[in-house]
Amino acid sequence: METFAEFQRRRNSGFYSSKGGRIYSSFRTFAHSLKFAEANAVEFARRAPRKGKLRVYEIGVGDGKFALNFLRALRKADEKVAERTTYILWDFSEKGVELASGKLEGFDFETVAAPAWDWKKMRGATCVKCSELLDDLPTRMLVRRGMHVMEIVREGDEFREVDARVEGETALFMEGMPEGYWVPVPEIGLECILGWKGKLAPGGWIDIFDYGFADAEGMRMLPRNGWNASIWREFSGQVTVDVNFQFLKRCAGGRIEAQKDYVERALGKDLWEVDAGKLDYYSYEEVKKNWKKLEAGGYDINILLSGGESSDYLHMEISK
Ligand SMILES: C[S@@+](CC[C@H](N)C(=O)[O-])C[C@H]1O[C@@H](n2cnc3c(N)ncnc32)[C@H](O)[C@@H]1O
Protein backbone atom coordinates (compact mmCIF):
# COMPACT_ATOMS: atom_id res chain seq x y z
CA MET A 1 0.00 0.00 0.00
CA GLU A 2 1.25 3.51 -0.82
CA THR A 3 -0.27 6.94 -0.42
CA PHE A 4 -1.32 8.83 -3.54
CA ALA A 5 1.72 11.10 -3.09
CA GLU A 6 4.05 8.08 -2.93
CA PHE A 7 2.36 6.58 -5.98
CA GLN A 8 2.84 9.86 -7.90
CA ARG A 9 6.47 10.19 -6.79
CA ARG A 10 7.26 6.58 -7.82
CA ARG A 11 5.57 6.92 -11.19
CA ASN A 12 7.12 10.27 -12.05
CA SER A 13 10.67 9.47 -11.03
CA GLY A 14 10.32 6.30 -13.14
CA PHE A 15 8.90 8.33 -16.03
CA TYR A 16 11.64 10.97 -16.04
CA SER A 17 14.55 8.60 -15.53
CA SER A 18 13.44 5.97 -18.04
CA LYS A 19 13.13 8.15 -21.12
CA GLY A 20 16.12 10.48 -20.85
CA GLY A 21 15.87 13.64 -22.93
CA ARG A 22 13.36 12.42 -25.48
CA ILE A 23 10.31 13.17 -23.37
CA TYR A 24 10.98 16.85 -22.96
CA SER A 25 9.74 17.88 -26.37
CA SER A 26 6.55 15.87 -26.00
CA PHE A 27 4.90 18.00 -23.29
CA ARG A 28 1.85 19.96 -24.36
CA THR A 29 2.49 23.07 -22.36
CA PHE A 30 2.84 26.80 -23.00
CA ALA A 31 6.64 26.53 -22.94
CA HIS A 32 6.77 26.87 -26.73
CA SER A 33 4.45 29.89 -26.91
CA LEU A 34 6.34 33.03 -27.97
CA LYS A 35 3.63 35.28 -26.51
CA PHE A 36 3.80 33.52 -23.14
CA ALA A 37 7.59 33.98 -23.00
CA GLU A 38 7.35 37.57 -24.22
CA ALA A 39 4.77 38.40 -21.55
CA ASN A 40 7.06 36.92 -18.92
CA ALA A 41 10.04 38.90 -20.24
CA VAL A 42 8.12 42.19 -20.38
CA GLU A 43 6.89 41.68 -16.81
CA PHE A 44 10.40 40.80 -15.66
CA ALA A 45 11.90 43.89 -17.29
CA ARG A 46 9.18 46.05 -15.73
CA ARG A 47 9.66 44.72 -12.19
CA ALA A 48 13.40 44.04 -12.03
CA PRO A 49 15.35 46.21 -9.58
CA ARG A 50 17.04 49.11 -11.42
CA LYS A 51 20.59 48.25 -10.32
CA GLY A 52 22.80 45.22 -9.74
CA LYS A 53 22.90 41.64 -10.95
CA LEU A 54 19.63 39.80 -11.54
CA ARG A 55 19.10 36.06 -11.07
CA VAL A 56 16.18 34.23 -12.67
CA TYR A 57 15.61 30.65 -11.53
CA GLU A 58 13.46 28.42 -13.70
CA ILE A 59 12.57 25.17 -11.93
CA GLY A 60 11.55 22.22 -14.12
CA VAL A 61 12.98 23.47 -17.41
CA GLY A 62 11.69 20.78 -19.79
CA ASP A 63 13.49 21.13 -23.14
CA GLY A 64 14.66 24.71 -22.40
CA LYS A 65 12.41 26.36 -24.99
CA PHE A 66 10.71 28.64 -22.45
CA ALA A 67 14.17 29.75 -21.22
CA LEU A 68 15.39 30.49 -24.74
CA ASN A 69 12.24 32.36 -25.78
CA PHE A 70 12.29 34.35 -22.54
CA LEU A 71 15.93 35.40 -22.90
CA ARG A 72 15.46 36.41 -26.54
CA ALA A 73 12.35 38.40 -25.66
CA LEU A 74 14.13 40.05 -22.72
CA ARG A 75 16.89 41.36 -25.02
CA LYS A 76 14.18 42.99 -27.11
CA ALA A 77 12.21 44.28 -24.14
CA ASP A 78 15.17 45.81 -22.27
CA GLU A 79 18.74 45.17 -23.36
CA LYS A 80 20.23 46.63 -20.16
CA VAL A 81 18.13 44.38 -17.92
CA ALA A 82 19.05 41.42 -20.16
CA GLU A 83 22.77 42.18 -19.76
CA ARG A 84 22.46 42.08 -15.96
CA THR A 85 20.53 38.78 -15.96
CA THR A 86 21.85 35.31 -15.19
CA TYR A 87 19.39 32.52 -15.95
CA ILE A 88 19.52 29.39 -13.81
CA LEU A 89 18.24 26.19 -15.42
CA TRP A 90 17.08 23.91 -12.63
CA ASP A 91 15.71 20.41 -13.00
CA PHE A 92 16.04 17.11 -11.15
CA SER A 93 16.93 15.50 -14.45
CA GLU A 94 20.58 15.95 -15.48
CA LYS A 95 19.58 15.01 -19.00
CA GLY A 96 16.93 17.75 -19.02
CA VAL A 97 19.38 20.37 -17.76
CA GLU A 98 21.94 19.31 -20.38
CA LEU A 99 19.38 19.47 -23.18
CA ALA A 100 18.18 22.91 -22.09
CA SER A 101 21.78 24.21 -21.71
CA GLY A 102 22.46 23.36 -25.34
CA LYS A 103 19.93 26.00 -26.37
CA LEU A 104 21.33 28.92 -24.37
CA GLU A 105 24.63 29.61 -26.10
CA GLY A 106 25.36 33.34 -26.02
CA PHE A 107 23.35 33.91 -22.82
CA ASP A 108 24.64 34.05 -19.26
CA PHE A 109 23.34 30.95 -17.54
CA GLU A 110 24.07 28.42 -14.78
CA THR A 111 22.68 24.96 -14.16
CA VAL A 112 21.45 23.08 -11.10
CA ALA A 113 20.56 19.39 -11.31
CA ALA A 114 18.53 18.92 -8.12
CA PRO A 115 14.97 18.38 -6.95
CA ALA A 116 12.72 21.41 -6.64
CA TRP A 117 12.70 21.15 -2.84
CA ASP A 118 16.51 21.49 -2.63
CA TRP A 119 16.04 25.25 -2.28
CA LYS A 120 19.19 25.58 -0.14
CA LYS A 121 21.07 25.62 -3.46
CA MET A 122 19.35 28.89 -4.37
CA ARG A 123 20.75 32.35 -3.64
CA GLY A 124 19.76 35.97 -4.29
CA ALA A 125 16.82 35.10 -6.57
CA THR A 126 15.25 38.05 -8.35
CA CYS A 127 12.59 35.77 -9.75
CA VAL A 128 11.81 32.06 -9.27
CA LYS A 129 9.43 30.63 -11.83
CA CYS A 130 8.01 27.34 -12.94
CA SER A 131 5.56 26.25 -15.61
CA GLU A 132 3.78 22.94 -15.14
CA LEU A 133 6.09 21.74 -12.40
CA LEU A 134 3.75 21.73 -9.41
CA ASP A 135 1.24 19.37 -11.06
CA ASP A 136 4.10 16.85 -11.25
CA LEU A 137 5.24 17.05 -7.63
CA PRO A 138 4.04 14.38 -5.18
CA THR A 139 0.65 15.58 -3.92
CA ARG A 140 -1.45 14.27 -1.04
CA MET A 141 -4.99 13.30 -2.00
CA LEU A 142 -7.48 13.70 0.83
CA VAL A 143 -11.23 13.36 1.16
CA ARG A 144 -13.57 14.55 3.92
CA ARG A 145 -16.10 12.05 5.27
CA GLY A 146 -18.18 13.83 7.91
CA MET A 147 -15.81 14.82 10.71
CA HIS A 148 -13.07 12.52 9.41
CA VAL A 149 -10.38 13.15 6.84
CA MET A 150 -9.34 10.15 4.80
CA GLU A 151 -6.18 9.64 2.71
CA ILE A 152 -6.38 8.11 -0.76
CA VAL A 153 -4.00 5.16 -1.01
CA ARG A 154 -3.15 2.81 -3.83
CA GLU A 155 -3.19 -0.95 -3.43
CA GLY A 156 -2.44 -2.95 -6.55
CA ASP A 157 -4.35 -1.15 -9.28
CA GLU A 158 -7.07 0.15 -6.97
CA PHE A 159 -7.50 3.20 -4.81
CA ARG A 160 -9.07 3.09 -1.36
CA GLU A 161 -9.41 5.34 1.67
CA VAL A 162 -7.67 5.03 5.02
CA ASP A 163 -7.68 7.33 8.06
CA ALA A 164 -5.44 10.32 7.35
CA ARG A 165 -3.04 12.02 9.71
CA VAL A 166 -3.71 15.70 9.18
CA GLU A 167 -2.67 18.66 11.22
CA GLY A 168 -2.18 22.44 11.05
CA GLU A 169 -3.29 24.20 7.86
CA THR A 170 -4.13 20.94 6.11
CA ALA A 171 -6.64 19.99 8.81
CA LEU A 172 -8.21 23.48 8.78
CA PHE A 173 -8.37 23.53 5.00
CA MET A 174 -10.07 20.14 4.81
CA GLU A 175 -12.81 21.28 7.22
CA GLY A 176 -14.12 23.61 4.50
CA MET A 177 -14.05 21.08 1.67
CA PRO A 178 -17.22 19.49 0.30
CA GLU A 179 -17.75 15.93 1.47
CA GLY A 180 -16.69 13.03 -0.75
CA TYR A 181 -14.58 15.07 -3.14
CA TRP A 182 -10.92 14.11 -3.69
CA VAL A 183 -8.90 17.16 -2.67
CA PRO A 184 -5.28 17.43 -3.79
CA VAL A 185 -3.22 19.00 -1.02
CA PRO A 186 0.19 20.06 -2.36
CA GLU A 187 2.16 20.02 0.90
CA ILE A 188 5.44 19.41 -0.96
CA GLY A 189 4.64 22.16 -3.47
CA LEU A 190 4.04 24.49 -0.53
CA GLU A 191 7.34 23.45 1.08
CA CYS A 192 9.12 24.35 -2.18
CA ILE A 193 7.39 27.72 -2.45
CA LEU A 194 8.18 28.67 1.16
CA GLY A 195 11.80 27.56 0.68
CA TRP A 196 12.13 29.61 -2.54
CA LYS A 197 10.44 32.58 -0.90
CA GLY A 198 13.13 32.61 1.77
CA LYS A 199 15.79 32.80 -0.96
CA LEU A 200 14.37 35.82 -2.78
CA ALA A 201 16.53 38.95 -3.06
CA PRO A 202 14.93 42.24 -1.95
CA GLY A 203 12.17 43.08 -4.46
CA GLY A 204 12.13 39.47 -5.67
CA TRP A 205 9.07 37.40 -6.52
CA ILE A 206 7.84 33.92 -7.56
CA ASP A 207 5.77 33.20 -10.69
CA ILE A 208 3.89 29.90 -10.78
CA PHE A 209 2.13 28.85 -13.96
CA ASP A 210 0.05 25.70 -13.93
CA TYR A 211 -3.43 24.27 -14.33
CA GLY A 212 -5.64 23.83 -11.32
CA PHE A 213 -8.30 25.57 -9.25
CA ALA A 214 -8.40 28.69 -7.13
CA ASP A 215 -11.54 27.99 -5.10
CA ALA A 216 -13.95 25.20 -4.19
CA GLU A 217 -16.75 26.60 -6.39
CA GLY A 218 -15.62 24.67 -9.49
CA MET A 219 -15.62 21.57 -7.32
CA ARG A 220 -19.20 22.06 -6.18
CA MET A 221 -20.36 22.57 -9.77
CA LEU A 222 -19.27 19.05 -10.74
CA PRO A 223 -20.76 15.83 -9.37
CA ARG A 224 -18.34 14.02 -7.06
CA ASN A 225 -17.59 11.19 -9.44
CA GLY A 226 -16.85 13.54 -12.31
CA TRP A 227 -14.56 15.66 -10.14
CA ASN A 228 -12.79 12.67 -8.58
CA ALA A 229 -12.13 11.10 -11.99
CA SER A 230 -10.74 14.27 -13.54
CA ILE A 231 -8.64 15.76 -10.74
CA TRP A 232 -5.66 13.62 -11.70
CA ARG A 233 -4.55 11.92 -14.92
CA GLU A 234 -2.03 9.51 -16.32
CA PHE A 235 0.03 10.20 -19.42
CA SER A 236 2.39 7.42 -20.56
CA GLY A 237 2.79 6.36 -16.92
CA GLN A 238 3.35 9.90 -15.63
CA VAL A 239 0.83 11.07 -13.01
CA THR A 240 -0.23 14.73 -12.88
CA VAL A 241 -2.65 16.39 -10.47
CA ASP A 242 -4.56 19.69 -10.75
CA VAL A 243 -2.83 22.25 -8.57
CA ASN A 244 -4.78 23.37 -5.53
CA PHE A 245 -3.95 27.10 -5.71
CA GLN A 246 -6.49 27.83 -2.99
CA PHE A 247 -4.42 25.89 -0.45
CA LEU A 248 -1.15 27.44 -1.69
CA LYS A 249 -2.52 30.96 -1.41
CA ARG A 250 -3.94 30.34 2.02
CA CYS A 251 -0.56 29.13 3.32
CA ALA A 252 1.95 31.15 1.26
CA GLY A 253 0.00 34.32 0.44
CA GLY A 254 0.19 35.87 -3.00
CA ARG A 255 -2.21 36.60 -5.80
CA ILE A 256 -3.92 34.35 -8.35
CA GLU A 257 -5.22 35.26 -11.81
CA ALA A 258 -5.98 33.47 -15.07
CA GLN A 259 -2.76 32.88 -16.99
CA LYS A 260 -4.47 34.45 -20.02
CA ASP A 261 -5.14 37.66 -18.05
CA TYR A 262 -1.46 37.81 -17.13
CA VAL A 263 -0.36 37.47 -20.77
CA GLU A 264 -2.98 39.98 -21.99
CA ARG A 265 -2.01 42.51 -19.35
CA ALA A 266 1.71 42.21 -20.08
CA LEU A 267 1.30 42.44 -23.84
CA GLY A 268 -1.50 45.01 -23.71
CA LYS A 269 -3.88 43.24 -26.08
CA ASP A 270 -6.86 40.89 -26.18
CA LEU A 271 -5.90 37.27 -26.76
CA TRP A 272 -7.57 33.87 -27.08
CA GLU A 273 -6.19 30.70 -25.54
CA VAL A 274 -6.06 27.93 -28.13
CA ASP A 275 -4.90 24.36 -28.37
CA ALA A 276 -4.10 23.96 -32.04
CA GLY A 277 -1.60 21.13 -31.83
CA LYS A 278 0.34 23.41 -29.48
CA LEU A 279 -0.97 25.51 -26.61
CA ASP A 280 -0.76 29.18 -27.45
CA TYR A 281 -2.40 32.60 -27.33
CA TYR A 282 -3.81 33.98 -30.58
CA SER A 283 -4.73 37.57 -31.42
CA TYR A 284 -8.08 38.22 -33.10
CA GLU A 285 -6.32 38.31 -36.49
CA GLU A 286 -4.61 34.98 -35.79
CA VAL A 287 -7.91 33.36 -34.79
CA LYS A 288 -9.43 34.57 -38.07
CA LYS A 289 -6.41 33.39 -40.06
CA ASN A 290 -6.45 29.93 -38.46
CA TRP A 291 -10.26 29.63 -38.49
CA LYS A 292 -10.35 26.42 -40.50
CA LYS A 293 -7.59 24.72 -38.51
CA LEU A 294 -9.28 25.63 -35.22
CA GLU A 295 -12.67 24.36 -36.41
CA ALA A 296 -11.06 21.12 -37.58
CA GLY A 297 -9.63 20.84 -34.05
CA GLY A 298 -13.13 21.02 -32.56
CA TYR A 299 -13.46 24.73 -31.79
CA ASP A 300 -16.66 26.66 -32.40
CA ILE A 301 -15.12 29.99 -33.42
CA ASN A 302 -18.09 32.04 -32.24
CA ILE A 303 -17.93 30.47 -28.79
CA LEU A 304 -14.16 30.92 -28.72
CA LEU A 305 -14.32 34.59 -29.72
CA SER A 306 -17.12 35.35 -27.29
CA GLY A 307 -14.94 34.07 -24.45
CA GLY A 308 -17.11 30.99 -23.90
CA GLU A 309 -14.18 28.56 -23.64
CA SER A 310 -13.09 28.00 -20.07
CA SER A 311 -9.49 27.51 -19.04
CA ASP A 312 -7.83 26.03 -15.98
CA TYR A 313 -4.44 27.64 -16.56
CA LEU A 314 -3.60 29.99 -13.70
CA HIS A 315 -0.80 32.28 -12.64
CA MET A 316 0.14 32.76 -9.01
CA GLU A 317 2.54 35.46 -7.91
CA ILE A 318 4.17 35.59 -4.52
CA SER A 319 6.36 38.52 -3.51
CA LYS A 320 9.03 38.66 -0.85
C1 LIG B 1 5.68 18.69 -17.31
S1 LIG B 1 7.34 19.13 -17.47
C2 LIG B 1 7.20 20.86 -17.83
C3 LIG B 1 8.41 21.36 -18.53
C4 LIG B 1 8.37 22.83 -18.92
N1 LIG B 1 8.43 23.69 -17.74
C5 LIG B 1 7.17 23.14 -19.75
O1 LIG B 1 6.33 23.96 -19.32
O2 LIG B 1 7.04 22.54 -20.81
C6 LIG B 1 7.93 19.09 -15.79
C7 LIG B 1 9.41 19.43 -15.68
O3 LIG B 1 9.71 19.45 -14.28
C8 LIG B 1 10.79 18.57 -14.01
N2 LIG B 1 10.54 18.00 -12.69
C9 LIG B 1 9.55 17.15 -12.34
N3 LIG B 1 9.62 16.86 -11.03
C10 LIG B 1 10.67 17.57 -10.54
C11 LIG B 1 11.26 17.72 -9.25
N4 LIG B 1 10.78 17.04 -8.20
N5 LIG B 1 12.31 18.54 -9.10
C12 LIG B 1 12.81 19.22 -10.16
N6 LIG B 1 12.33 19.11 -11.42
C13 LIG B 1 11.26 18.30 -11.60
C14 LIG B 1 10.78 17.55 -15.14
O4 LIG B 1 12.05 16.96 -15.34
C15 LIG B 1 10.33 18.42 -16.31
O5 LIG B 1 11.42 19.10 -16.89
The ligand as an ORCA input file, in Angstrom:
! r2SCAN-3c Opt
* xyz 0 1
  C       5.676     18.689    -17.308
  S       7.345     19.129    -17.467
  C       7.204     20.858    -17.826
  C       8.414     21.364    -18.532
  C       8.371     22.835    -18.917
  N       8.427     23.694    -17.737
  C       7.169     23.137    -19.748
  O       6.333     23.957    -19.316
  O       7.045     22.535    -20.812
  C       7.929     19.093    -15.793
  C       9.408     19.425    -15.675
  O       9.708     19.451    -14.282
  C      10.793     18.573    -14.009
  N      10.541     18.001    -12.692
  C       9.551     17.145    -12.342
  N       9.618     16.863    -11.032
  C      10.672     17.573    -10.538
  C      11.257     17.715     -9.249
  N      10.778     17.036     -8.202
  N      12.314     18.540     -9.104
  C      12.814     19.218    -10.164
  N      12.327     19.113    -11.418
  C      11.260     18.303    -11.600
  C      10.776     17.546    -15.137
  O      12.046     16.961    -15.344
  C      10.333     18.422    -16.314
  O      11.424     19.100    -16.889
*
